[in-house]
Amino acid sequence: MKKEILINSSSKETRIAITEDGKLVELFYESSDLKRNVGDIYLGKIARVLPGIRAAFINLGFPQDAFLHFSDIETSPDDYKSLLGDDSDVEDEDDEEESSTPVIPTEKNPAAATLEKGKDILVQITKEPVGAKGLRVTAKVSIPGRYIVLIPFSNKIGISRKIYNFKEKRRLRQLIRKNLPEGFGAIIRTVAAGQDESLILEDLDRLVNTWYDIENKMKTVKAPALLYKDVSTTYSVIRDLFRDDVTKVIVDSKKIYKEIRNYLEETSPESVDKLELYEGKVPLFDTYYSIDKQIEESLQKKILLKNSAGYIVIETTEAMTVIDVNSGKYAKSKDQEQNSLKINIEAAKEIARQARLRDIGGIIVVDFIDLYEEPSRKKLLEEIKKEFKKDRAKASFSQMSEFGIVQITRQRVRQNIIQRISTKCPMCNGTGRVQSQMNFLMEIERWLQRYKSSPNGFMLRLKVNPLIKYYLTSGIINRILKLCIKFRVFIKLEMDNDLALDEFRFYEFGSKHDITEEYS
């Protein structure tokens, strides 16, 4: 599989595309208003402790307090996967084949009892805000490097399960155990396999010095305060995802090219030859694999399946993402079961790609075309699991129900890409539909009926969207005049560009007091 990283930079934003055999599978955006927060370390102040939900809320200086679950106070190496890029599985020292000592379970959250409102606490951001949910943080911090992830206040050494050679695992463990200062733990990343000792130890020294800087800063600042800012999205992609399986990194900015080249010369000299500067006149994302066109096609609500003429429809709600698989006009075989299975398998591949591309997290419910034979259901589920193995985020799956439903849960770290690059429609408030103009007029009429049923004044101000104002005032005897005559009121009509097409606001005349809800 040919895997490439393409970096397109402009004056206002940087876009990073990851492709597999020319197909876009992951997309990252970075701009002044879309900065990466995951990995940042803060000295926070405990705002609230809620034992009922086993959580605390931490003031980090943001408009919304961050969420700290009690389970994120005592953390195991495997819990750092959200900060580890492609090293999604971590093997603890106790998992070593030569270790026969049984692991005795201990009390998980003794530190939770020490949480008190107003106390300072050291935390690290693990998930960006999503919808109404704020940042999620952990109280067990780590500092990622190219080869090592340093874990202060620990004594364990974990290693990526994607390093399969037992001798190499032993070499790396011994190297880190010998050179790791007291009071630190570490996770050895996949990319460390086969690397020269000097490069790994240089990375370790940088991380230890970074931690000492954090400690010194912590003594001089007052909570809430930022202690450590993790690298930008561009650098995190190079640090975490630029591995042996990446054949090429292409950049169209001389500045970013030089910065990445200097970083690679210092940390991974053998990878410098894979870095290329693009200087063509045609935009990079048009030249290579028509990335812009792929972005446009892939982020639509309806996604066509090219080999089977079927399609999937993706609907996102606040609680979950729902995906419907449809057959379209596909009927290559007379065998309905085989037709359905073929479409479902192609849909499964596209769904796994879309989950990575859009960074869909939480609960995903997929309504596949019904399969009636158990071998077909089993084959489809195997295909789903196989496709999601390419994903860095952890996912779990249910069996297919009798109605063809498969439930998937996928780890959420950052905002859904569609939420990042789009805003709620001001016309429909994000619903995708607006009520008819006639129904809107009837709502205003019902509001006036309720208003006039009580002893109120006869002079009002009505604010509506400019398009609605045109509808209400068109004609010789216009619609708003008819309402004034019918209910014996005077209505001064005003425009408000911030109102949706199906919104209106009534005010007392000569006043800023909004009375809409009082008579709704």
BELMOJO-V813759 format. One record per residue. RES is the residue in one letter. NEAR is the number of other ideal C-beta (glycine too) atoms within 10 Angstrom. Layout:
res:near
RES:NEAR
RES:NEAR
This chain:
res:near
M:7
K:11
K:16
E:19
I:24
L:23
I:24
N:22
S:19
S:11
S:5
K:8
E:14
T:19
R:22
I:22
A:25
I:19
T:20
E:16
D:10
G:12
K:12
L:23
V:20
E:20
L:22
F:22
Y:16
E:19
S:15
S:7
D:7
L:16
K:12
R:20
N:18
V:18
G:19
D:18
I:24
Y:27
L:19
G:28
K:19
I:20
A:15
R:12
V:16
L:11
P:11
G:5
I:9
R:12
A:19
A:29
F:18
I:26
N:18
L:23
G:13
F:16
P:6
Q:13
D:21
A:25
F:19
L:25
H:16
F:20
S:14
D:21
I:21
E:16
T:18
S:14
P:25
D:17
D:16
Y:22
K:20
S:21
L:23
L:22
G:21
D:16
D:26
S:19
D:14
V:22
E:20
D:17
E:15
D:13
D:14
E:16
E:8
E:6
S:11
S:6
T:7
P:7
V:9
I:5
P:6
T:7
E:8
K:13
N:14
P:10
A:14
A:21
A:10
T:9
L:21
E:10
K:11
G:9
K:13
D:15
I:22
L:19
V:27
Q:23
I:24
T:26
K:22
E:20
P:19
V:19
G:12
A:7
K:13
G:19
L:23
R:22
V:27
T:21
A:22
K:22
V:25
S:25
I:23
P:22
G:21
R:23
Y:25
I:25
V:23
L:23
I:24
P:19
F:11
S:19
N:12
K:14
I:23
G:28
I:28
S:23
R:15
K:16
I:19
Y:10
N:11
F:11
K:7
E:16
K:19
R:13
R:15
L:26
R:17
Q:11
L:16
I:23
R:11
K:8
N:14
L:19
P:12
E:5
G:10
F:20
G:21
A:29
I:28
I:25
R:30
T:22
V:25
A:24
A:20
G:12
Q:18
D:10
E:11
S:8
L:17
I:23
L:16
E:16
D:21
L:21
D:14
R:17
L:22
V:20
N:10
T:14
W:21
Y:10
D:12
I:17
E:11
N:10
K:15
M:16
K:6
T:7
V:13
K:8
A:20
P:20
A:16
L:13
L:21
Y:17
K:12
D:19
V:15
S:15
T:20
T:22
Y:16
S:20
V:22
I:28
R:20
D:20
L:20
F:23
R:17
D:13
D:12
V:16
T:11
K:15
V:23
I:19
V:26
D:20
S:18
K:11
K:9
I:19
Y:20
K:12
E:16
I:24
R:15
N:11
Y:19
L:20
E:12
E:13
T:21
S:20
P:11
E:12
S:19
V:14
D:9
K:17
L:20
E:14
L:14
Y:17
E:9
G:10
K:5
V:9
P:14
L:21
F:19
D:13
T:15
Y:19
Y:17
S:14
I:21
D:16
K:12
Q:19
I:17
E:10
E:12
S:18
L:17
Q:10
K:11
K:10
I:20
L:13
L:22
K:10
N:12
S:20
A:15
G:24
Y:19
I:23
V:14
I:22
E:12
T:18
T:10
E:9
A:10
M:16
T:22
V:15
I:24
D:16
V:23
N:15
S:19
G:12
K:7
Y:19
A:12
K:12
S:11
K:7
D:11
Q:14
E:15
Q:13
N:18
S:23
L:22
K:20
I:25
N:29
I:20
E:20
A:27
A:24
K:16
E:22
I:26
A:23
R:20
Q:20
A:23
R:23
L:22
R:20
D:24
I:23
G:20
G:18
I:14
I:22
V:17
V:24
D:17
F:26
I:21
D:15
L:19
Y:11
E:12
E:9
P:10
S:18
R:21
K:13
K:15
L:22
L:16
E:12
E:18
I:24
K:15
K:12
E:19
F:20
K:10
K:13
D:17
R:17
A:18
K:14
A:18
S:11
F:16
S:13
Q:10
M:22
S:12
E:8
F:8
G:18
I:13
V:23
Q:15
I:23
T:15
R:21
Q:17
R:18
V:17
R:22
Q:18
N:18
I:20
I:15
Q:16
R:17
I:16
S:11
T:7
K:11
C:13
P:14
M:16
C:14
N:15
G:11
T:12
G:9
R:8
V:17
Q:14
S:9
Q:15
M:9
N:10
F:20
L:17
M:12
E:14
I:19
E:14
R:12
W:18
L:21
Q:12
R:12
Y:19
K:15
S:9
S:8
P:5
N:15
G:11
F:13
M:12
L:20
R:19
L:23
K:20
V:24
N:22
P:11
L:12
I:24
K:17
Y:11
Y:18
L:23
T:12
S:10
G:10
I:5
I:7
N:14
R:17
I:18
L:15
K:14
L:17
C:17
I:9
K:12
F:15
R:9
V:18
F:11
I:20
K:13
L:17
E:12
M:13
D:15
N:7
D:9
L:18
A:19
L:19
D:20
E:19
F:18
R:16
F:21
Y:17
E:14
F:13
G:10
S:9
K:7
H:9
D:13
I:17
T:15
E:8
E:13
Y:16
S:10
